[in-house]
Amino acid sequence: MNARRSNAPHIIIDESLFCTVWQMYVTLSVILHFIFALMNKFTLFFSVLTITSLSLLLSCGDAPYQGEILFSEIVKVGAMDKTIAQLEITGMMCEVGCVAKVKKELLAQAGVSNVKIDFKKGREFNFASVEYDPLNCDAKSLSSVVNAIADGKLYGVKSIEVTHFAPAAASTLE
C-alpha cells in the first residue's frame, strides 16, 4: 500500500486559548450590538425631532401679508427720549416658535434695545413693539427683517406706527 503523508502542519488548538478568543468575540458582539442600538435610538430621536420641527414650521398659517405697508409717525411728550415702532404682523400662529423667531430676529438688529410681542392665538394680526435708536436703524428696516424671515414665506408686516417720545421742551417737530 501506498500511504501518503501530508506535509501540512497540524494545528493544535489549546482549549483555554479558544475560550479566551470566544469570550472576546462575544464581548465585542455585545458592545457592537449596544452601540448600534444606541445609534438607532439617536437616529429615531433626530428623525422625530426633524419631522416635528418641519410640521411646526409649515403649520404657521396662511400666506403672509404682501400688500403696501401703512406707515404713521407720532411725537408725544415723555419722560425721556425714546422711539418705539409698533409693527402689525400677519402669519404668527404659535407662541413658542413664531413669536420667539420674530423677537430673536428683531433683537439682533443694531440699535434695537427691547422687543415685546402681543400675541393671541387665532388672531389675524399680532403686534411687535420695538424700542430702538433711530440713529442706528429705522422702522422700515425692522419691517424688512420680519418680512425676510423664511424668505418671506411666513410673516408679513401690514402697518408700522412709530412713536417718538421726547421731553416737553423737545416735543416739537423740526
PyMOL commands that set and color helices and strands:
alter all, ss='L'
color gray80, all
select helices_A, chain A and resi 15-58+95-107+139-152+168-170
alter helices_A, ss='H'
color red, helices_A
select strands_A, chain A and resi 70-77+82-90+112-118+125-132+156-166
alter strands_A, ss='S'
color yellow, strands_A
deselect
rebuild
show_as cartoon
